[in-house]
Amino acid sequence: MKLACNIDQRGKKARLKGGIIAALCGIVLMIWGALAGSRTMLVIGILLLITGAFMIFEGARGWCALRAIGIKTPM
């Protein structure tokens, strides 16, 4: 699949900011889960970190996976 640019500058900035926030929250949850011994928080933190990293990738490339499959996003 070709990753052609399908979002504008506003969408790129929104995905980058959202990705950074999600990744940071994921890191905090992972640390908190490890310290508290909660496997659930650790798994949620890992998933949030992966999601944030993917959003950062989308923002950096100017590509939106949802738009690529035909779903219209508001930005």
N, C-alpha and C positions, 0 to 999 in steps of 0.2 A: 504494500500500500504506500502510495506516495504521500508525503507530508507537506502538501501545498499550503501556503499561508491562506487561512480562511477567516481570520479575525483582524480587527483594526487595533490601533494603538490603545484605545480605551479597554478593549477586551484583554489585550496583552498585560496591561498594568493590573487589571482586576485579577487575572489568574496568577500573576506573580505575587501580588500582595496576599491573596487567599492561600496560595501554596506555602508561602513563608509562615503565615500564621498557623496553618494546619500542621506543618512540619514541626514548628516550635512546640505546639500543644502536644503533638505526638511524643516528642522527646521528653517533655515534662511528665506525661503520663507513664512513659516507660520507666523513668527514674523513680517516680512515685510508686509504681507497681512493684519495682524491684525492691525498694526499701520496705514497703508494706508487706511484701510477700504475696501480692495479689496477682495471680496468673491472668485473670480477666483484664485488669488494667494494663498489664504488660502487652497482651495481645491487641487490645484496642489501641494502645499507643503505637505499636508496630504498624497496624493497618492505617492509622492516621498519618504516620510518617511516610508510608508508601504513597498514600493519596496526595499528600503535600508535595512530595518529590515529583509525582506525575503532573500536578498542576504547574509546578515551576517549569518543568520540561515544556508543557503546552505554551506557557507564556513566553518562554525564551524562543521557541520555534515559530510562534504566531499561528499555531494550529490548535483546533478544538476537536476533540474526538466526537463529541455530540453532533457538532455541525457536519463532520465528515460522514456521519451515518444518516444525515438528513433531518435531525431535530433542530428546530430554530431556537436559539438562545436569545435572551433580551439584549445582550450587549453585542 
